[in-house]
Amino acid sequence: MPATVICDWVPIKYYLAAKAIMYTKKKNTTLIGPTILQQDPKKTEDLWTALGKEALTKWSKDYESCIHGSWTKTLIKGPGYAG
């Protein structure tokens, strides 16, 4: 996790979840089972932006609750603050 925060990269699990949702929308199909990110049909902004905001929120919660990376936490407040 420290590398993703330092480089300000979204963790791969959120990126892949967003790509899967985007792919199903493009192919007009649905995902079976739960996903990390959820598509909210009420959102007026574009889907990629909405998924990115949700990923950042979940990533921030992961960062705060993680017991590892204490040194990174002293240097960087959280995801989105590295730059």
PDB file with one MODEL, atoms N, CA, C and O in Angstrom:
MODEL        1
ATOM      1  N   MET A   1       0.802  -1.193   0.000  1.00  0.00           N
ATOM      2  CA  MET A   1       0.000   0.000   0.000  1.00  0.00           C
ATOM      3  C   MET A   1       0.853   1.269   0.000  1.00  0.00           C
ATOM      4  O   MET A   1       0.474   2.223  -0.679  1.00  0.00           O
ATOM      5  N   PRO A   2       1.961   1.345   0.703  1.00  0.00           N
ATOM      6  CA  PRO A   2       2.719   2.600   0.700  1.00  0.00           C
ATOM      7  C   PRO A   2       3.100   3.061  -0.708  1.00  0.00           C
ATOM      8  O   PRO A   2       3.063   4.258  -0.989  1.00  0.00           O
ATOM      9  N   ALA A   3       3.462   2.141  -1.589  1.00  0.00           N
ATOM     10  CA  ALA A   3       3.859   2.534  -2.941  1.00  0.00           C
ATOM     11  C   ALA A   3       2.711   3.187  -3.693  1.00  0.00           C
ATOM     12  O   ALA A   3       2.925   4.158  -4.419  1.00  0.00           O
ATOM     13  N   THR A   4       1.511   2.680  -3.537  1.00  0.00           N
ATOM     14  CA  THR A   4       0.375   3.278  -4.247  1.00  0.00           C
ATOM     15  C   THR A   4       0.077   4.682  -3.731  1.00  0.00           C
ATOM     16  O   THR A   4      -0.316   5.557  -4.502  1.00  0.00           O
ATOM     17  N   VAL A   5       0.260   4.897  -2.446  1.00  0.00           N
ATOM     18  CA  VAL A   5       0.010   6.225  -1.874  1.00  0.00           C
ATOM     19  C   VAL A   5       1.104   7.193  -2.292  1.00  0.00           C
ATOM     20  O   VAL A   5       0.818   8.321  -2.695  1.00  0.00           O
ATOM     21  N   ILE A   6       2.349   6.763  -2.200  1.00  0.00           N
ATOM     22  CA  ILE A   6       3.467   7.623  -2.568  1.00  0.00           C
ATOM     23  C   ILE A   6       3.376   8.030  -4.040  1.00  0.00           C
ATOM     24  O   ILE A   6       3.602   9.189  -4.386  1.00  0.00           O
ATOM     25  N   CYS A   7       3.044   7.070  -4.896  1.00  0.00           N
ATOM     26  CA  CYS A   7       2.949   7.348  -6.338  1.00  0.00           C
ATOM     27  C   CYS A   7       1.585   7.904  -6.729  1.00  0.00           C
ATOM     28  O   CYS A   7       1.388   8.299  -7.878  1.00  0.00           O
ATOM     29  N   ASP A   8       0.649   7.940  -5.797  1.00  0.00           N
ATOM     30  CA  ASP A   8      -0.711   8.419  -6.035  1.00  0.00           C
ATOM     31  C   ASP A   8      -1.409   7.588  -7.121  1.00  0.00           C
ATOM     32  O   ASP A   8      -2.086   8.133  -7.992  1.00  0.00           O
ATOM     33  N   TRP A   9      -1.231   6.256  -7.054  1.00  0.00           N
ATOM     34  CA  TRP A   9      -1.873   5.321  -7.965  1.00  0.00           C
ATOM     35  C   TRP A   9      -3.007   4.623  -7.228  1.00  0.00           C
ATOM     36  O   TRP A   9      -2.848   4.207  -6.080  1.00  0.00           O
ATOM     37  N   VAL A  10      -4.123   4.499  -7.877  1.00  0.00           N
ATOM     38  CA  VAL A  10      -5.242   3.756  -7.302  1.00  0.00           C
ATOM     39  C   VAL A  10      -4.849   2.280  -7.252  1.00  0.00           C
ATOM     40  O   VAL A  10      -4.325   1.764  -8.239  1.00  0.00           O
ATOM     41  N   PRO A  11      -5.084   1.587  -6.143  1.00  0.00           N
ATOM     42  CA  PRO A  11      -4.760   0.157  -6.076  1.00  0.00           C
ATOM     43  C   PRO A  11      -5.447  -0.621  -7.195  1.00  0.00           C
ATOM     44  O   PRO A  11      -6.558  -0.292  -7.611  1.00  0.00           O
ATOM     45  N   ILE A  12      -4.773  -1.644  -7.667  1.00  0.00           N
ATOM     46  CA  ILE A  12      -5.231  -2.420  -8.823  1.00  0.00           C
ATOM     47  C   ILE A  12      -6.633  -2.991  -8.623  1.00  0.00           C
ATOM     48  O   ILE A  12      -7.388  -3.110  -9.588  1.00  0.00           O
ATOM     49  N   LYS A  13      -6.996  -3.346  -7.388  1.00  0.00           N
ATOM     50  CA  LYS A  13      -8.326  -3.936  -7.179  1.00  0.00           C
ATOM     51  C   LYS A  13      -9.431  -2.946  -7.520  1.00  0.00           C
ATOM     52  O   LYS A  13     -10.480  -3.350  -8.022  1.00  0.00           O
ATOM     53  N   TYR A  14      -9.220  -1.658  -7.257  1.00  0.00           N
ATOM     54  CA  TYR A  14     -10.226  -0.651  -7.601  1.00  0.00           C
ATOM     55  C   TYR A  14     -10.208  -0.336  -9.095  1.00  0.00           C
ATOM     56  O   TYR A  14     -11.257  -0.128  -9.703  1.00  0.00           O
ATOM     57  N   TYR A  15      -9.025  -0.304  -9.675  1.00  0.00           N
ATOM     58  CA  TYR A  15      -8.910  -0.047 -11.105  1.00  0.00           C
ATOM     59  C   TYR A  15      -9.612  -1.148 -11.904  1.00  0.00           C
ATOM     60  O   TYR A  15     -10.373  -0.864 -12.829  1.00  0.00           O
ATOM     61  N   LEU A  16      -9.348  -2.407 -11.537  1.00  0.00           N
ATOM     62  CA  LEU A  16      -9.968  -3.523 -12.254  1.00  0.00           C
ATOM     63  C   LEU A  16     -11.482  -3.566 -12.061  1.00  0.00           C
ATOM     64  O   LEU A  16     -12.213  -3.905 -12.991  1.00  0.00           O
ATOM     65  N   ALA A  17     -11.952  -3.230 -10.880  1.00  0.00           N
ATOM     66  CA  ALA A  17     -13.399  -3.186 -10.638  1.00  0.00           C
ATOM     67  C   ALA A  17     -14.051  -2.119 -11.514  1.00  0.00           C
ATOM     68  O   ALA A  17     -15.110  -2.353 -12.096  1.00  0.00           O
ATOM     69  N   ALA A  18     -13.422  -0.952 -11.610  1.00  0.00           N
ATOM     70  CA  ALA A  18     -13.957   0.127 -12.449  1.00  0.00           C
ATOM     71  C   ALA A  18     -13.948  -0.276 -13.923  1.00  0.00           C
ATOM     72  O   ALA A  18     -14.914  -0.028 -14.644  1.00  0.00           O
ATOM     73  N   LYS A  19     -12.858  -0.896 -14.368  1.00  0.00           N
ATOM     74  CA  LYS A  19     -12.777  -1.340 -15.758  1.00  0.00           C
ATOM     75  C   LYS A  19     -13.836  -2.398 -16.066  1.00  0.00           C
ATOM     76  O   LYS A  19     -14.416  -2.394 -17.152  1.00  0.00           O
ATOM     77  N   ALA A  20     -14.090  -3.303 -15.122  1.00  0.00           N
ATOM     78  CA  ALA A  20     -15.114  -4.337 -15.328  1.00  0.00           C
ATOM     79  C   ALA A  20     -16.494  -3.703 -15.481  1.00  0.00           C
ATOM     80  O   ALA A  20     -17.272  -4.106 -16.346  1.00  0.00           O
ATOM     81  N   ILE A  21     -16.795  -2.719 -14.648  1.00  0.00           N
ATOM     82  CA  ILE A  21     -18.087  -2.029 -14.734  1.00  0.00           C
ATOM     83  C   ILE A  21     -18.193  -1.273 -16.055  1.00  0.00           C
ATOM     84  O   ILE A  21     -19.241  -1.294 -16.700  1.00  0.00           O
ATOM     85  N   MET A  22     -17.112  -0.607 -16.459  1.00  0.00           N
ATOM     86  CA  MET A  22     -17.118   0.115 -17.731  1.00  0.00           C
ATOM     87  C   MET A  22     -17.312  -0.845 -18.901  1.00  0.00           C
ATOM     88  O   MET A  22     -18.041  -0.536 -19.844  1.00  0.00           O
ATOM     89  N   TYR A  23     -16.665  -2.006 -18.846  1.00  0.00           N
ATOM     90  CA  TYR A  23     -16.788  -2.996 -19.915  1.00  0.00           C
ATOM     91  C   TYR A  23     -18.214  -3.519 -20.019  1.00  0.00           C
ATOM     92  O   TYR A  23     -18.754  -3.652 -21.117  1.00  0.00           O
ATOM     93  N   THR A  24     -18.826  -3.818 -18.868  1.00  0.00           N
ATOM     94  CA  THR A  24     -20.201  -4.340 -18.912  1.00  0.00           C
ATOM     95  C   THR A  24     -21.161  -3.288 -19.456  1.00  0.00           C
ATOM     96  O   THR A  24     -22.122  -3.624 -20.149  1.00  0.00           O
ATOM     97  N   LYS A  25     -20.910  -2.027 -19.149  1.00  0.00           N
ATOM     98  CA  LYS A  25     -21.755  -0.954 -19.689  1.00  0.00           C
ATOM     99  C   LYS A  25     -21.592  -0.860 -21.199  1.00  0.00           C
ATOM    100  O   LYS A  25     -22.571  -0.704 -21.929  1.00  0.00           O
ATOM    101  N   LYS A  26     -20.355  -0.957 -21.661  1.00  0.00           N
ATOM    102  CA  LYS A  26     -20.065  -0.888 -23.093  1.00  0.00           C
ATOM    103  C   LYS A  26     -20.714  -2.051 -23.846  1.00  0.00           C
ATOM    104  O   LYS A  26     -21.243  -1.869 -24.943  1.00  0.00           O
ATOM    105  N   LYS A  27     -20.670  -3.246 -23.249  1.00  0.00           N
ATOM    106  CA  LYS A  27     -21.215  -4.441 -23.893  1.00  0.00           C
ATOM    107  C   LYS A  27     -22.690  -4.670 -23.567  1.00  0.00           C
ATOM    108  O   LYS A  27     -23.288  -5.652 -24.007  1.00  0.00           O
ATOM    109  N   ASN A  28     -23.273  -3.746 -22.785  1.00  0.00           N
ATOM    110  CA  ASN A  28     -24.682  -3.823 -22.392  1.00  0.00           C
ATOM    111  C   ASN A  28     -25.013  -5.167 -21.733  1.00  0.00           C
ATOM    112  O   ASN A  28     -25.960  -5.852 -22.117  1.00  0.00           O
ATOM    113  N   THR A  29     -24.221  -5.510 -20.753  1.00  0.00           N
ATOM    114  CA  THR A  29     -24.400  -6.745 -19.996  1.00  0.00           C
ATOM    115  C   THR A  29     -24.297  -6.411 -18.512  1.00  0.00           C
ATOM    116  O   THR A  29     -24.188  -5.238 -18.153  1.00  0.00           O
ATOM    117  N   THR A  30     -24.329  -7.417 -17.651  1.00  0.00           N
ATOM    118  CA  THR A  30     -24.227  -7.167 -16.215  1.00  0.00           C
ATOM    119  C   THR A  30     -23.184  -8.078 -15.590  1.00  0.00           C
ATOM    120  O   THR A  30     -22.879  -9.152 -16.109  1.00  0.00           O
ATOM    121  N   LEU A  31     -22.647  -7.629 -14.467  1.00  0.00           N
ATOM    122  CA  LEU A  31     -21.723  -8.445 -13.678  1.00  0.00           C
ATOM    123  C   LEU A  31     -22.536  -9.334 -12.750  1.00  0.00           C
ATOM    124  O   LEU A  31     -23.589  -8.933 -12.256  1.00  0.00           O
ATOM    125  N   ILE A  32     -22.047 -10.526 -12.520  1.00  0.00           N
ATOM    126  CA  ILE A  32     -22.714 -11.440 -11.596  1.00  0.00           C
ATOM    127  C   ILE A  32     -21.920 -11.445 -10.295  1.00  0.00           C
ATOM    128  O   ILE A  32     -20.704 -11.633 -10.297  1.00  0.00           O
ATOM    129  N   GLY A  33     -22.619 -11.238  -9.195  1.00  0.00           N
ATOM    130  CA  GLY A  33     -21.974 -11.234  -7.891  1.00  0.00           C
ATOM    131  C   GLY A  33     -21.597  -9.830  -7.448  1.00  0.00           C
ATOM    132  O   GLY A  33     -21.746  -8.868  -8.201  1.00  0.00           O
ATOM    133  N   PRO A  34     -21.109  -9.724  -6.225  1.00  0.00           N
ATOM    134  CA  PRO A  34     -20.756  -8.411  -5.679  1.00  0.00           C
ATOM    135  C   PRO A  34     -19.456  -7.876  -6.287  1.00  0.00           C
ATOM    136  O   PRO A  34     -18.584  -8.646  -6.689  1.00  0.00           O
ATOM    137  N   THR A  35     -19.342  -6.570  -6.347  1.00  0.00           N
ATOM    138  CA  THR A  35     -18.115  -5.926  -6.808  1.00  0.00           C
ATOM    139  C   THR A  35     -17.669  -4.909  -5.753  1.00  0.00           C
ATOM    140  O   THR A  35     -18.460  -4.492  -4.907  1.00  0.00           O
ATOM    141  N   ILE A  36     -16.418  -4.524  -5.815  1.00  0.00           N
ATOM    142  CA  ILE A  36     -15.870  -3.569  -4.857  1.00  0.00           C
ATOM    143  C   ILE A  36     -16.521  -2.204  -5.045  1.00  0.00           C
ATOM    144  O   ILE A  36     -16.849  -1.526  -4.071  1.00  0.00           O
ATOM    145  N   LEU A  37     -16.705  -1.804  -6.299  1.00  0.00           N
ATOM    146  CA  LEU A  37     -17.327  -0.523  -6.621  1.00  0.00           C
ATOM    147  C   LEU A  37     -18.732  -0.785  -7.146  1.00  0.00           C
ATOM    148  O   LEU A  37     -18.988  -1.825  -7.754  1.00  0.00           O
ATOM    149  N   GLN A  38     -19.619   0.134  -6.918  1.00  0.00           N
ATOM    150  CA  GLN A  38     -20.999  -0.007  -7.375  1.00  0.00           C
ATOM    151  C   GLN A  38     -21.354   1.143  -8.303  1.00  0.00           C
ATOM    152  O   GLN A  38     -21.032   2.300  -8.032  1.00  0.00           O
ATOM    153  N   GLN A  39     -22.011   0.815  -9.385  1.00  0.00           N
ATOM    154  CA  GLN A  39     -22.473   1.846 -10.308  1.00  0.00           C
ATOM    155  C   GLN A  39     -23.771   2.423  -9.772  1.00  0.00           C
ATOM    156  O   GLN A  39     -24.725   1.689  -9.515  1.00  0.00           O
ATOM    157  N   ASP A  40     -23.807   3.736  -9.605  1.00  0.00           N
ATOM    158  CA  ASP A  40     -25.009   4.406  -9.128  1.00  0.00           C
ATOM    159  C   ASP A  40     -25.715   5.050 -10.315  1.00  0.00           C
ATOM    160  O   ASP A  40     -25.218   6.038 -10.856  1.00  0.00           O
ATOM    161  N   PRO A  41     -26.869   4.512 -10.736  1.00  0.00           N
ATOM    162  CA  PRO A  41     -27.542   5.054 -11.924  1.00  0.00           C
ATOM    163  C   PRO A  41     -28.087   6.466 -11.720  1.00  0.00           C
ATOM    164  O   PRO A  41     -28.445   7.126 -12.696  1.00  0.00           O
ATOM    165  N   LYS A  42     -28.160   6.946 -10.475  1.00  0.00           N
ATOM    166  CA  LYS A  42     -28.670   8.293 -10.207  1.00  0.00           C
ATOM    167  C   LYS A  42     -27.624   9.385 -10.439  1.00  0.00           C
ATOM    168  O   LYS A  42     -27.964  10.566 -10.517  1.00  0.00           O
ATOM    169  N   LYS A  43     -26.363   8.995 -10.548  1.00  0.00           N
ATOM    170  CA  LYS A  43     -25.286   9.972 -10.740  1.00  0.00           C
ATOM    171  C   LYS A  43     -25.431  10.627 -12.110  1.00  0.00           C
ATOM    172  O   LYS A  43     -25.701   9.952 -13.104  1.00  0.00           O
ATOM    173  N   THR A  44     -25.253  11.929 -12.154  1.00  0.00           N
ATOM    174  CA  THR A  44     -25.351  12.650 -13.419  1.00  0.00           C
ATOM    175  C   THR A  44     -23.995  12.813 -14.091  1.00  0.00           C
ATOM    176  O   THR A  44     -23.926  13.071 -15.293  1.00  0.00           O
ATOM    177  N   GLU A  45     -22.904  12.662 -13.317  1.00  0.00           N
ATOM    178  CA  GLU A  45     -21.583  12.790 -13.910  1.00  0.00           C
ATOM    179  C   GLU A  45     -21.233  11.531 -14.701  1.00  0.00           C
ATOM    180  O   GLU A  45     -21.924  10.517 -14.609  1.00  0.00           O
ATOM    181  N   ASP A  46     -20.169  11.606 -15.467  1.00  0.00           N
ATOM    182  CA  ASP A  46     -19.826  10.438 -16.262  1.00  0.00           C
ATOM    183  C   ASP A  46     -19.368   9.295 -15.361  1.00  0.00           C
ATOM    184  O   ASP A  46     -18.850   9.515 -14.266  1.00  0.00           O
ATOM    185  N   LEU A  47     -19.567   8.086 -15.837  1.00  0.00           N
ATOM    186  CA  LEU A  47     -19.368   6.886 -15.014  1.00  0.00           C
ATOM    187  C   LEU A  47     -17.937   6.759 -14.515  1.00  0.00           C
ATOM    188  O   LEU A  47     -17.727   6.416 -13.351  1.00  0.00           O
ATOM    189  N   TRP A  48     -16.951   7.024 -15.359  1.00  0.00           N
ATOM    190  CA  TRP A  48     -15.550   6.876 -14.965  1.00  0.00           C
ATOM    191  C   TRP A  48     -15.215   7.827 -13.815  1.00  0.00           C
ATOM    192  O   TRP A  48     -14.506   7.450 -12.882  1.00  0.00           O
ATOM    193  N   THR A  49     -15.719   9.044 -13.879  1.00  0.00           N
ATOM    194  CA  THR A  49     -15.495  10.023 -12.813  1.00  0.00           C
ATOM    195  C   THR A  49     -16.158   9.569 -11.517  1.00  0.00           C
ATOM    196  O   THR A  49     -15.563   9.666 -10.443  1.00  0.00           O
ATOM    197  N   ALA A  50     -17.392   9.073 -11.619  1.00  0.00           N
ATOM    198  CA  ALA A  50     -18.116   8.606 -10.434  1.00  0.00           C
ATOM    199  C   ALA A  50     -17.395   7.426  -9.787  1.00  0.00           C
ATOM    200  O   ALA A  50     -17.249   7.378  -8.566  1.00  0.00           O
ATOM    201  N   LEU A  51     -16.944   6.475 -10.604  1.00  0.00           N
ATOM    202  CA  LEU A  51     -16.228   5.314 -10.071  1.00  0.00           C
ATOM    203  C   LEU A  51     -14.900   5.733  -9.454  1.00  0.00           C
ATOM    204  O   LEU A  51     -14.476   5.169  -8.446  1.00  0.00           O
ATOM    205  N   GLY A  52     -14.247   6.715 -10.053  1.00  0.00           N
ATOM    206  CA  GLY A  52     -12.983   7.216  -9.508  1.00  0.00           C
ATOM    207  C   GLY A  52     -13.170   7.844  -8.135  1.00  0.00           C
ATOM    208  O   GLY A  52     -12.352   7.636  -7.239  1.00  0.00           O
ATOM    209  N   LYS A  53     -14.237   8.606  -7.965  1.00  0.00           N
ATOM    210  CA  LYS A  53     -14.523   9.212  -6.662  1.00  0.00           C
ATOM    211  C   LYS A  53     -14.820   8.139  -5.618  1.00  0.00           C
ATOM    212  O   LYS A  53     -14.364   8.228  -4.478  1.00  0.00           O
ATOM    213  N   GLU A  54     -15.587   7.126  -6.016  1.00  0.00           N
ATOM    214  CA  GLU A  54     -15.903   6.042  -5.080  1.00  0.00           C
ATOM    215  C   GLU A  54     -14.643   5.273  -4.713  1.00  0.00           C
ATOM    216  O   GLU A  54     -14.448   4.917  -3.551  1.00  0.00           O
ATOM    217  N   ALA A  55     -13.781   5.014  -5.704  1.00  0.00           N
ATOM    218  CA  ALA A  55     -12.526   4.303  -5.443  1.00  0.00           C
ATOM    219  C   ALA A  55     -11.648   5.090  -4.485  1.00  0.00           C
ATOM    220  O   ALA A  55     -11.045   4.506  -3.584  1.00  0.00           O
ATOM    221  N   LEU A  56     -11.563   6.405  -4.661  1.00  0.00           N
ATOM    222  CA  LEU A  56     -10.749   7.237  -3.769  1.00  0.00           C
ATOM    223  C   LEU A  56     -11.286   7.210  -2.341  1.00  0.00           C
ATOM    224  O   LEU A  56     -10.512   7.159  -1.385  1.00  0.00           O
ATOM    225  N   THR A  57     -12.604   7.244  -2.196  1.00  0.00           N
ATOM    226  CA  THR A  57     -13.219   7.176  -0.869  1.00  0.00           C
ATOM    227  C   THR A  57     -12.909   5.847  -0.191  1.00  0.00           C
ATOM    228  O   THR A  57     -12.518   5.820   0.976  1.00  0.00           O
ATOM    229  N   LYS A  58     -13.080   4.748  -0.916  1.00  0.00           N
ATOM    230  CA  LYS A  58     -12.806   3.424  -0.331  1.00  0.00           C
ATOM    231  C   LYS A  58     -11.325   3.236  -0.063  1.00  0.00           C
ATOM    232  O   LYS A  58     -10.944   2.646   0.947  1.00  0.00           O
ATOM    233  N   TRP A  59     -10.494   3.733  -0.957  1.00  0.00           N
ATOM    234  CA  TRP A  59      -9.050   3.643  -0.782  1.00  0.00           C
ATOM    235  C   TRP A  59      -8.625   4.417   0.459  1.00  0.00           C
ATOM    236  O   TRP A  59      -7.773   3.950   1.214  1.00  0.00           O
ATOM    237  N   SER A  60      -9.200   5.582   0.680  1.00  0.00           N
ATOM    238  CA  SER A  60      -8.891   6.379   1.874  1.00  0.00           C
ATOM    239  C   SER A  60      -9.270   5.632   3.150  1.00  0.00           C
ATOM    240  O   SER A  60      -8.529   5.661   4.133  1.00  0.00           O
ATOM    241  N   LYS A  61     -10.424   4.964   3.135  1.00  0.00           N
ATOM    242  CA  LYS A  61     -10.840   4.183   4.305  1.00  0.00           C
ATOM    243  C   LYS A  61      -9.897   3.019   4.542  1.00  0.00           C
ATOM    244  O   LYS A  61      -9.552   2.721   5.685  1.00  0.00           O
ATOM    245  N   ASP A  62      -9.470   2.349   3.458  1.00  0.00           N
ATOM    246  CA  ASP A  62      -8.489   1.263   3.583  1.00  0.00           C
ATOM    247  C   ASP A  62      -7.197   1.785   4.200  1.00  0.00           C
ATOM    248  O   ASP A  62      -6.614   1.152   5.081  1.00  0.00           O
ATOM    249  N   TYR A  63      -6.763   2.935   3.731  1.00  0.00           N
ATOM    250  CA  TYR A  63      -5.510   3.540   4.195  1.00  0.00           C
ATOM    251  C   TYR A  63      -5.570   3.861   5.684  1.00  0.00           C
ATOM    252  O   TYR A  63      -4.633   3.577   6.430  1.00  0.00           O
ATOM    253  N   GLU A  64      -6.686   4.459   6.108  1.00  0.00           N
ATOM    254  CA  GLU A  64      -6.846   4.832   7.512  1.00  0.00           C
ATOM    255  C   GLU A  64      -6.905   3.609   8.435  1.00  0.00           C
ATOM    256  O   GLU A  64      -6.389   3.646   9.552  1.00  0.00           O
ATOM    257  N   SER A  65      -7.532   2.531   7.969  1.00  0.00           N
ATOM    258  CA  SER A  65      -7.720   1.364   8.826  1.00  0.00           C
ATOM    259  C   SER A  65      -6.567   0.362   8.760  1.00  0.00           C
ATOM    260  O   SER A  65      -6.531  -0.587   9.544  1.00  0.00           O
ATOM    261  N   CYS A  66      -5.631   0.560   7.842  1.00  0.00           N
ATOM    262  CA  CYS A  66      -4.515  -0.376   7.689  1.00  0.00           C
ATOM    263  C   CYS A  66      -3.540  -0.231   8.864  1.00  0.00           C
ATOM    264  O   CYS A  66      -3.194   0.878   9.272  1.00  0.00           O
ATOM    265  N   ILE A  67      -3.112  -1.369   9.391  1.00  0.00           N
ATOM    266  CA  ILE A  67      -2.176  -1.336  10.518  1.00  0.00           C
ATOM    267  C   ILE A  67      -0.722  -1.187  10.050  1.00  0.00           C
ATOM    268  O   ILE A  67       0.171  -0.921  10.854  1.00  0.00           O
ATOM    269  N   HIS A  68      -0.498  -1.360   8.750  1.00  0.00           N
ATOM    270  CA  HIS A  68       0.848  -1.247   8.193  1.00  0.00           C
ATOM    271  C   HIS A  68       1.047   0.145   7.607  1.00  0.00           C
ATOM    272  O   HIS A  68       0.088   0.903   7.457  1.00  0.00           O
ATOM    273  N   GLY A  69       2.275   0.476   7.281  1.00  0.00           N
ATOM    274  CA  GLY A  69       2.580   1.736   6.624  1.00  0.00           C
ATOM    275  C   GLY A  69       2.582   2.940   7.541  1.00  0.00           C
ATOM    276  O   GLY A  69       2.275   4.047   7.098  1.00  0.00           O
ATOM    277  N   SER A  70       2.917   2.754   8.805  1.00  0.00           N
ATOM    278  CA  SER A  70       2.890   3.878   9.742  1.00  0.00           C
ATOM    279  C   SER A  70       3.858   4.987   9.334  1.00  0.00           C
ATOM    280  O   SER A  70       3.563   6.166   9.533  1.00  0.00           O
ATOM    281  N   TRP A  71       5.010   4.625   8.765  1.00  0.00           N
ATOM    282  CA  TRP A  71       5.958   5.637   8.326  1.00  0.00           C
ATOM    283  C   TRP A  71       5.375   6.438   7.159  1.00  0.00           C
ATOM    284  O   TRP A  71       5.518   7.660   7.108  1.00  0.00           O
ATOM    285  N   THR A  72       4.725   5.751   6.231  1.00  0.00           N
ATOM    286  CA  THR A  72       4.085   6.438   5.103  1.00  0.00           C
ATOM    287  C   THR A  72       3.008   7.380   5.619  1.00  0.00           C
ATOM    288  O   THR A  72       2.855   8.489   5.107  1.00  0.00           O
ATOM    289  N   LYS A  73       2.270   6.951   6.618  1.00  0.00           N
ATOM    290  CA  LYS A  73       1.199   7.777   7.171  1.00  0.00           C
ATOM    291  C   LYS A  73       1.724   9.041   7.850  1.00  0.00           C
ATOM    292  O   LYS A  73       1.029  10.055   7.905  1.00  0.00           O
ATOM    293  N   THR A  74       2.959   8.974   8.368  1.00  0.00           N
ATOM    294  CA  THR A  74       3.524  10.193   8.956  1.00  0.00           C
ATOM    295  C   THR A  74       3.955  11.176   7.877  1.00  0.00           C
ATOM    296  O   THR A  74       4.004  12.382   8.119  1.00  0.00           O
ATOM    297  N   LEU A  75       4.263  10.676   6.702  1.00  0.00           N
ATOM    298  CA  LEU A  75       4.708  11.538   5.606  1.00  0.00           C
ATOM    299  C   LEU A  75       3.574  12.040   4.721  1.00  0.00           C
ATOM    300  O   LEU A  75       3.587  13.184   4.267  1.00  0.00           O
ATOM    301  N   ILE A  76       2.584  11.164   4.479  1.00  0.00           N
ATOM    302  CA  ILE A  76       1.503  11.490   3.551  1.00  0.00           C
ATOM    303  C   ILE A  76       0.168  11.298   4.259  1.00  0.00           C
ATOM    304  O   ILE A  76      -0.109  10.229   4.802  1.00  0.00           O
ATOM    305  N   LYS A  77      -0.640  12.323   4.250  1.00  0.00           N
ATOM    306  CA  LYS A  77      -1.924  12.324   4.939  1.00  0.00           C
ATOM    307  C   LYS A  77      -2.841  11.189   4.450  1.00  0.00           C
ATOM    308  O   LYS A  77      -3.538  10.565   5.252  1.00  0.00           O
ATOM    309  N   GLY A  78      -2.838  10.929   3.159  1.00  0.00           N
ATOM    310  CA  GLY A  78      -3.685   9.876   2.613  1.00  0.00           C
ATOM    311  C   GLY A  78      -3.683   9.904   1.101  1.00  0.00           C
ATOM    312  O   GLY A  78      -2.997  10.733   0.503  1.00  0.00           O
ATOM    313  N   PRO A  79      -4.424   9.027   0.476  1.00  0.00           N
ATOM    314  CA  PRO A  79      -4.519   8.985  -0.978  1.00  0.00           C
ATOM    315  C   PRO A  79      -4.992  10.331  -1.532  1.00  0.00           C
ATOM    316  O   PRO A  79      -5.924  10.943  -1.011  1.00  0.00           O
ATOM    317  N   GLY A  80      -4.338  10.767  -2.585  1.00  0.00           N
ATOM    318  CA  GLY A  80      -4.697  12.036  -3.190  1.00  0.00           C
ATOM    319  C   GLY A  80      -3.916  13.225  -2.656  1.00  0.00           C
ATOM    320  O   GLY A  80      -4.068  14.339  -3.158  1.00  0.00           O
ATOM    321  N   TYR A  81      -3.081  13.005  -1.643  1.00  0.00           N
ATOM    322  CA  TYR A  81      -2.316  14.098  -1.020  1.00  0.00           C
ATOM    323  C   TYR A  81      -0.831  14.035  -1.340  1.00  0.00           C
ATOM    324  O   TYR A  81      -0.063  14.870  -0.863  1.00  0.00           O
ATOM    325  N   ALA A  82      -0.410  13.050  -2.144  1.00  0.00           N
ATOM    326  CA  ALA A  82       1.018  12.885  -2.403  1.00  0.00           C
ATOM    327  C   ALA A  82       1.607  13.985  -3.283  1.00  0.00           C
ATOM    328  O   ALA A  82       2.790  14.311  -3.175  1.00  0.00           O
ATOM    329  N   GLY A  83       0.779  14.550  -4.149  1.00  0.00           N
ATOM    330  CA  GLY A  83       1.321  15.526  -5.110  1.00  0.00           C
ATOM    331  C   GLY A  83       1.192  16.886  -4.718  1.00  0.00           C
ATOM    332  O   GLY A  83       1.613  17.782  -5.449  1.00  0.00           O
TER     333      GLY A  83
ENDMDL
END
